[in-house]
Amino acid sequence: MEAPIKTILTGDRPTGPLHLGHYVGSLKNRVQLQHQYRTFVLVADMQALTDNADNPAKVRQNVAEVVMDYLAIGLEPKVVTICLQSMLPELAELMMYYLNLVTVARLQRNPTVKEEYRRILRAPADTPEEELRELEAQVPAGFLCYPVSQAADITAFKAHLVPVGEDQKPMIEQTVEIVRSFNRTYGQDVLVEPEALIPQIARLPGTDGQAKMGKSLGNAIYLSDPADVVAKKIKGMFTDPKHLRVEDPGTVEGNPVFTYLDAFDPDVEKVQGLKDHYRRGGLGDSVVKKRLAEVLESFLSPIRKRREDYAKDPAGVMRLLKEGTDRARETTASTLASVRKAMHLDYWP
């Protein structure tokens, strides 16, 4: 007897178009695995409002942008179920039940949440804990609780695997805690414990050399960027600050240009040759950047073309999203019914 097909859930907040960091961290895995697993991809517009509540128009506008990025990279809507978070009311109800199973202190200890606190509060990494706690008091409750929202998303689809970057691993760990607490409290194994699926290159640095490429940091190369914009961003990329002359030996480790080549250049031997040459000296940054520009243009050009085709029919894009959301509701409604039954909240059929 064949083992049942496992389920994957993944998704993104629609706060802007997706970039190369998203591709390396999650999108690449989704495309590769879509025919091997039952896959749901969630456009998390409610979670986007946790730090964009004053600008819902921005979130609404970017829903279609994110879906077009999904389609352009090769996610197949007949294979993958692409759905919209706010149109799945079961997710909000599940979140309410789970909030009673997690403490405020546990949410505040979540490393991913603390890092995001610092980002939205513009607090330096070395901000003292006492000062950070005072700043945290200004953060909306919805932002603090978004790990619980993610747990509701994951468990609603009974996902076995969640493709995420390394920085999101604490979110999956917290979901597992909530699952165990629910199953233990209500005496039934209703919910499935998920596993994080971490890619080989879990995080792509920003073009400025910062640890993370981000929409709000101005250091991202977007999947939808025109060729001239990509070339300009590569030209201005951070490299080895000590590599002042062509003849000087350069450092490869931590050099974003080489990190990008490792992620996108299919010619591994050529990349290794460039690394060896750079380390011993005699190879200028401009030569390495030229290679990266060629590699990224080869990668992005077909994505850009497909995206432009989808952009010609925005109503068709939203229709695909609605169809996927309708299919997703069958799954989320079934999970919610099981949860309500376990909690003795199934008052009538």
Order of alpha helices (4+ residues) and beta strands (2+ residues): beta-alpha-beta-alpha-alpha-beta-alpha-alpha-alpha-alpha-alpha-alpha-beta-alpha-beta-alpha-alpha-alpha-alpha-alpha
